[in-house]
Amino acid sequence: MEKDYSHYEEILIGSHFIESHLHKYLIEHMNAEIFLGTIYNVTVAMEWIRSTFLYVRACKSPQNYGMIKNLNIQEIENRLQNLCLTEIKALACTGLINFVDENNEITSKPECEIMAKYSISFVTMKKYMQLKGTESLNDMIQLLAHSKEFDLLQATLGTLRITDSSLAQDATLRDITFKGTKFEIARVACILAKCVTTKLWEQSKFVSKLIPRVGQVLSGEFVLNGKTTLKSIRDTDPRELERFLNRQPPFGNHIHDFIRQIPKYRVRATFDEISEQVIVTLLLIDHDNISANVILQTVSVLVGDSENRLLKVQQIR
């Protein structure tokens, strides 16, 4: 208690020095600046580091940043430049950026954008870059379980309510895909993203939780009565639904209305003998049942072959 009191007292009277923590996360920040185009060579990287609070504090107290105490400004700048160069080479070796040693030119890759966009740590991104493309859903979950960015994945899929917006963002995996050529891992990534978005495992019996005003208790009643798919719920009379849910009409009709408005698709593949091409068509088969104010989810179409090659990726809204 005494220690905490003196700590906050020093902050209050302005005698407590605030140090930079940028050097601990420098590689993530540099990756973001490279993606934004702020840093495009080593010289510009050094100009950028001079504009940071890290540079100010390193010049004042170099011993707090892994340097010896009595260094002049030029020596400190040389140390910081070497640090920047080390981080740039690490990003290049991992495959996140292009770095030409001859002219020190730096350009970003698509993976660089993913890391910056989702604030993924370099350590985690290195694990992603080592994926072989044949990983199963279980392999992907194991990978995410050891990534600090996604430590709330189980809480999300276990339907625990996450009220803190920053924590909820931690569990947002949708739209994260890897720019690659392997079909299986793209398929698994889509399934996992769907699980996190719906907060349900792929084979969950509690699919009724997707229905508005149906929570844990009512979903349990659906399962007890054998209604574990949206089709089985849709095929059940509304009055029967109301009976075992102990709800008044027109609750059952509202459930049916919701399920009817979920888009249903059919995939058709044909071979054109003239062009010698396979034509894949995605058909919305119940367009008339979908009202104009329903927001359609993005549909991801992935086409692969028996050799695990990803031939086509198309997102349709």
C-alpha positions in Angstrom: 0.0 0.0 0.0 2.9 2.4 0.9 4.6 1.6 -2.4 1.4 2.3 -4.4 0.8 5.6 -2.5 4.3 6.9 -3.3 3.9 5.8 -6.9 0.7 7.8 -7.5 2.0 10.7 -5.4 5.0 11.0 -7.8 2.7 11.0 -10.8 0.4 13.6 -9.2 3.2 16.1 -8.5 4.9 15.4 -11.8 8.1 13.9 -10.5 7.5 10.4 -12.0 9.3 9.8 -15.4 7.1 8.1 -18.0 9.0 5.7 -20.3 8.2 4.5 -23.8 7.2 1.0 -24.4 7.4 1.2 -28.2 10.6 -0.8 -28.3 8.7 -3.8 -27.0 6.2 -3.7 -29.9 8.4 -2.0 -32.5 8.0 -4.7 -35.1 4.2 -4.5 -35.0 4.2 -0.7 -35.3 6.8 -0.8 -38.1 4.7 -3.4 -40.0 1.7 -1.1 -39.8 3.6 1.9 -41.0 5.0 -0.1 -43.9 1.5 -1.2 -44.9 0.3 2.4 -44.7 3.3 3.5 -46.9 4.8 5.8 -44.3 8.0 3.7 -44.2 9.3 2.6 -47.6 13.1 2.5 -47.0 15.5 2.4 -44.1 16.3 6.1 -44.2 12.6 7.0 -43.9 12.3 4.4 -41.1 14.9 6.3 -39.1 13.1 9.6 -39.8 10.0 8.0 -38.4 11.8 6.7 -35.2 13.0 10.2 -34.6 9.4 11.4 -34.4 8.5 9.0 -31.6 8.6 9.3 -27.8 10.9 6.3 -27.8 13.6 8.5 -29.4 13.1 11.3 -26.9 13.4 9.0 -23.9 16.3 6.9 -25.4 18.3 10.1 -25.8 17.6 11.0 -22.2 17.9 7.6 -20.6 19.5 5.1 -23.0 20.2 2.7 -20.1 16.4 2.0 -19.9 16.4 0.8 -23.5 19.2 -1.8 -23.6 22.0 0.7 -24.1 24.9 1.8 -21.9 24.4 5.1 -20.1 27.0 7.5 -21.5 26.3 7.4 -25.2 26.2 10.4 -27.5 23.3 11.2 -29.8 25.0 9.7 -32.8 25.7 6.4 -31.0 22.1 6.3 -29.8 20.8 6.9 -33.3 23.0 4.1 -34.7 21.6 1.7 -32.1 18.1 2.7 -33.0 18.8 2.3 -36.7 20.2 -1.2 -36.1 17.1 -2.0 -34.1 14.9 -0.9 -37.0 16.9 -2.8 -39.5 16.7 -5.9 -37.4 12.9 -5.7 -37.2 12.6 -5.0 -41.0 14.7 -8.0 -41.8 12.6 -10.1 -39.4 9.5 -9.0 -41.3 11.1 -9.8 -44.6 12.3 -13.3 -43.5 8.8 -14.2 -42.3 7.4 -13.2 -45.7 5.3 -10.2 -44.6 7.2 -7.6 -46.6 9.6 -7.3 -49.5 13.0 -5.8 -48.6 15.7 -5.1 -51.2 19.1 -4.9 -49.5 20.8 -3.1 -52.3 18.7 0.0 -52.2 17.0 -0.6 -48.8 13.5 -0.4 -50.6 10.6 -1.8 -48.5 7.2 -2.8 -49.9 4.3 -4.5 -48.2 2.7 -7.9 -49.0 -1.0 -8.9 -48.4 0.0 -10.7 -45.2 1.4 -7.4 -44.0 -2.0 -5.9 -44.4 -3.7 -8.7 -42.4 -1.3 -8.3 -39.5 -1.8 -4.5 -39.4 -5.6 -4.6 -39.9 -6.3 -7.1 -37.1 -3.5 -5.9 -34.8 -2.0 -9.4 -34.7 1.3 -9.8 -32.9 4.4 -10.7 -34.9 4.8 -14.0 -32.9 1.3 -15.0 -33.7 1.7 -14.0 -37.4 4.9 -16.1 -37.7 2.8 -19.2 -36.6 0.2 -18.4 -39.3 2.9 -18.1 -42.0 4.1 -21.6 -41.1 0.8 -23.2 -41.9 1.1 -26.0 -44.5 -2.4 -25.7 -45.9 -3.6 -29.2 -44.8 -4.6 -28.3 -41.2 -7.9 -29.6 -39.9 -10.4 -27.5 -37.9 -9.0 -29.0 -34.7 -5.5 -27.9 -35.7 -6.7 -24.4 -36.3 -8.4 -24.2 -33.0 -5.2 -25.5 -31.3 -3.3 -22.8 -33.0 -5.7 -20.1 -31.9 -5.8 -21.4 -28.4 -2.1 -20.6 -28.1 -2.5 -17.1 -29.6 -3.0 -14.3 -27.0 -5.2 -12.3 -29.5 -7.8 -15.0 -29.4 -7.8 -16.0 -25.7 -11.6 -15.5 -25.5 -12.4 -17.9 -28.4 -13.7 -20.6 -26.0 -15.8 -18.0 -24.1 -17.4 -16.9 -27.4 -18.1 -20.4 -28.7 -19.3 -21.3 -25.2 -21.9 -18.5 -25.5 -20.5 -16.7 -22.4 -21.5 -13.1 -22.7 -18.6 -10.7 -23.3 -19.6 -7.2 -22.3 -16.3 -5.4 -22.7 -16.1 -4.1 -26.3 -12.3 -4.6 -26.4 -12.6 -8.2 -25.3 -15.4 -8.9 -27.8 -13.1 -7.5 -30.6 -10.5 -10.0 -29.4 -12.8 -12.9 -30.5 -13.6 -11.5 -33.9 -12.1 -13.9 -36.4 -14.4 -13.3 -39.4 -12.8 -12.0 -42.5 -9.4 -13.3 -41.5 -8.1 -15.5 -44.4 -4.7 -16.3 -45.5 -3.5 -15.4 -49.0 -2.6 -18.9 -50.2 -3.1 -21.6 -52.7 -4.4 -24.4 -50.4 -8.1 -25.3 -50.5 -8.4 -27.2 -47.2 -7.2 -24.5 -45.0 -9.4 -21.9 -46.7 -12.4 -24.1 -46.1 -11.4 -24.6 -42.5 -10.9 -20.9 -42.0 -14.4 -20.2 -43.4 -16.0 -22.8 -41.0 -14.1 -21.4 -38.0 -15.1 -17.8 -38.9 -18.7 -18.9 -39.2 -18.5 -20.6 -35.8 -17.2 -17.5 -34.1 -19.7 -15.2 -35.9 -22.7 -17.4 -34.8 -21.2 -18.3 -31.4 -21.9 -21.9 -32.1 -19.8 -24.9 -33.0 -20.4 -26.3 -36.5 -22.2 -29.5 -35.3 -24.0 -27.8 -32.3 -27.5 -29.0 -31.5 -28.4 -25.6 -30.1 -28.8 -24.1 -33.6 -32.1 -22.5 -32.3 -30.0 -19.9 -30.5 -29.8 -18.1 -33.9 -33.5 -17.3 -33.6 -34.4 -14.0 -32.0 -35.8 -14.2 -28.4 -34.5 -17.7 -28.1 -31.8 -18.0 -25.4 -30.2 -20.8 -23.4 -33.4 -22.1 -21.7 -35.6 -22.1 -24.8 -32.8 -23.6 -26.9 -32.6 -26.4 -24.4 -36.3 -27.1 -24.9 -35.8 -27.4 -28.6 -33.0 -29.9 -28.1 -35.1 -32.0 -25.6 -37.9 -32.2 -28.2 -35.5 -33.2 -31.0 -35.5 -29.9 -32.9 -31.8 -29.6 -33.5 -31.8 -28.3 -37.1 -33.5 -25.2 -38.6 -35.2 -27.6 -41.1 -36.7 -29.7 -38.3 -38.0 -26.5 -36.6 -39.4 -25.2 -39.8 -41.2 -28.5 -40.4 -42.9 -28.4 -37.0 -46.3 -26.8 -36.6 -46.2 -23.3 -35.0 -48.7 -24.4 -32.3 -46.6 -27.4 -31.5 -43.5 -25.2 -31.0 -45.5 -22.9 -28.7 -46.7 -25.9 -26.7 -43.3 -27.3 -25.7 -41.8 -23.8 -25.4 -44.7 -22.7 -23.2 -45.2 -19.5 -25.3 -48.3 -17.8 -26.5 -49.3 -17.4 -30.2 -48.0 -16.1 -32.5 -44.5 -16.9 -31.2 -44.4 -20.0 -33.3 -45.3 -18.1 -36.4 -42.5 -15.5 -35.7 -40.0 -18.4 -35.5 -41.2 -19.7 -38.9 -41.0 -16.2 -40.4 -37.4 -15.9 -39.3 -36.3 -19.2 -40.7 -38.1 -18.7 -44.0 -36.1 -15.5 -44.5 -32.7 -17.2 -44.1 -31.3 -17.4 -47.6 -30.9 -20.9 -49.1 -28.5 -21.6 -51.9 -27.9 -24.3 -54.5 -24.6 -24.9 -56.2 -24.6 -26.0 -59.8 -21.5 -27.1 -61.8 -21.5 -27.6 -65.6 -18.8 -28.2 -68.1 -18.7 -26.1 -71.3 -17.3 -28.3 -74.0 -16.6 -25.3 -76.3 -14.4 -23.3 -73.9 -13.4 -26.4 -71.9 -14.2 -24.7 -68.7 -16.2 -25.7 -65.6 -18.9 -23.1 -64.8 -20.0 -23.0 -61.2 -23.3 -21.2 -60.5 -24.6 -20.2 -57.1 -28.4 -20.0 -57.0 -30.6 -18.3 -54.4 -33.5 -20.7 -54.4 -36.0 -18.9 -52.1 -35.7 -15.3 -53.3 -39.4 -14.6 -52.9 -39.4 -15.5 -49.2 -36.7 -12.9 -48.4 -38.0 -9.4 -47.6 -36.2 -6.3 -48.8 -35.1 -5.2 -45.3 -33.2 -8.4 -44.6 -29.5 -7.9 -44.5 -27.9 -10.8 -46.4 -24.7 -12.3 -45.1 -21.6 -12.6 -47.2 -21.4 -15.9 -49.0 -17.9 -17.3 -49.6 -17.6 -19.6 -52.6 -14.4 -21.7 -52.6 -13.5 -24.0 -55.5 -10.7 -26.6 -55.1 -9.6 -29.8 -56.6 -8.5 -33.2 -55.4 -4.9 -32.0 -55.0 -5.9 -29.4 -52.4 -5.4 -26.5 -54.8 -7.5 -23.4 -54.2 -8.7 -22.6 -57.7 -11.1 -19.8 -57.0 -12.3 -17.6 -54.0 -15.3 -15.4 -54.5 -17.2 -13.4 -51.8 -20.8 -12.6 -52.8 -22.9 -10.1 -50.8 
